[in-house]
């Protein structure tokens, strides 16, 4: 398993207040849209990251993690597995404290590389499913 219960709890209840959601757009049919709503409902600030830099759920979007002009705590990754490793590397460069790969997003090398830098990481899980269980 890539993300034990203690790590999930730390990310969701402690260090993760500002979440950059990579792949979040205004497309309501996409999982990122609903997950971002749940995160907001539980008090998280979401930051949409998408090439179109759209405003979503009332939050200004940015084309890339590097474009965000403030710190983010968690980078939540909704891109496909082939692109996820590069996003994890960008999260490390951005100074995030944690990376979360969504359900179906798996890159074991990226997981190991990210953990080796000292960041918390969860892979192939969904925070929208986990966070209600912690309250």
N, C-alpha and C positions, 0 to 999 in steps of 0.2 A: 504494500500500500504506500502511496506517495502522499503522505500528509496524515500524521497520527492525530488523534482527538485533541491532545494537548496543543499541538501546533494550530489546529483549526480554531480552537477556543482563543488562543492568544491573538490570532489575526482578527477574528470577528469581534472580540470583546475588549481588546486592549489596544494594540498598536494601529489598527486599521480604521482610521476615521475618514481619510480622503482616499477615494478609490478611483484611479484612472481605469476606465472600462474601454479596452482596446477592441474596436469592432462595433461600438455602439453608434447607431444611426437612428433616424426617425422612422425606420421601417418597423412597424408594430408587430409584424409577423416573425421577426427575429428574436431568438432567445435573449440576446443581450438587452433588448428593450424592457422585457418583463423583469429580468434579474435586477437591472438598474433601479426599477421602481421598488422592488422589495428592499434593496439596500437603502434607498432613501427612506422608506417607511420605518426602517430600523435605525434611523439617525445618521446614516453615512452620507457624506458629500460625494457625489459622483461627478466625474469629469469625463465627458465623451471624447474618445480618441478615434478619429476616422478621417480618411483622406479628404472628405468633403467638409470637415470641421463644422458640422451642424450643431445648433443648439438643441439639446434633448432634455426633456424633463426640467426645463427652466435653467439648465446649466450650459454655459458657453463650451462649445466643442473646439478641439485642436486637431490639427492634421497629424501630429506625431507626439510622442512623449516628450521629445526634446523641445517642442514648441510651448509646453505648459510653463508659464512663468512663475510657478510656485512649487513647493514640495508636494509630493504625493506619498502616501503611506503604502498603499497596495496597488499593484498593477494586475487587473483582472483581464485575462486573455481569452478572447472569443474568436481568434483567427484560427485557420486550420493548422494541424500539427506541423506541416512543413515550414510554416512561417513563425511558429511560436518560439522557437529557440532564439531567433533574432530579436523578438520582442522581449524575451527574458534578459538578453544581453543589454538591451536599451534600458530596461528597468534598473539593472545594476548600475549602469552609467548615470541614470537619473538620480540615483540615491534613494530609491524606494527601500522600504523595510521588508517587503514581502511580495511574492509573485503567486498568483492563483491561476492555474490552467483549468478551464472549464471542463465539464463532462465531454469526453471524446477527444480532448486535446491532450496528446501524449507525446512527449519527447524526453526520453530517459536521460540522454546526454545533457540536455538543457537543464533538467532537474538537478542532476549531479553537479553541473557547472555552477548553477545558481546557489545551491546549498553550500558549495565550497567557498563562496565569497562571504558566507555568514548570513545570508538572507533566509528568512523563513520561506517555505514553498509548499504549496498543495497542488496536486495534479489529478485531473480526471474526477473532480468533485464540483459541486455547485453551491456557492455560498447562500443562495436563496433557499435551498433545501436544508442547509445546515443551521443557519442563524435562528430560525424559529425554535429549534430544539434547545438552544442555549439560554433562552429567557425564562 
